[in-house]
Amino acid sequence: MKCERLDMWKRACRLSVDVYRHVDRIGNFGFKEQISRSCLSVASNIAEGVEKESHKEKLRYLEIARGSLAEFVTQSSIGIEAGFIEKSEGLRWVKEADELSRMIIGLKRNYVP
């Protein structure tokens, strides 16, 4: 299966682009770097997972992607509170992350041998 065919991979890529465009305006380099990396990690680990041969490896990378989503949600929440991210935008990101997490869980079920 090619990652480019997955709606969740496409959505994770769009979310990452959205985050990159937004955080470009943030002055706090450490925060900007961390939230960008966690979001970028989601699509990257989905891609790596679906391309693995073994079911065990597929599941491991999809679980890493879910972990990156949790990290991203945490950073989005902190960014909202710190005033780095507009509340409506941050909440939209959190909602998309939750939907992506559910999609990953669904894909993981398909990989059970």
Secondary structure, 3 states (H helix, E strand, C coil): CCHHHCHHHHHHHHHHHHHHHHHCCCCCHHHHHHHHHHHHHHHHHHHHHHHCCCHHHHHHHHHHHHHHHHHHHHHHHHHHHHCCCCHHHHHHHHHHHHHHHHHHHHHHHHCCC
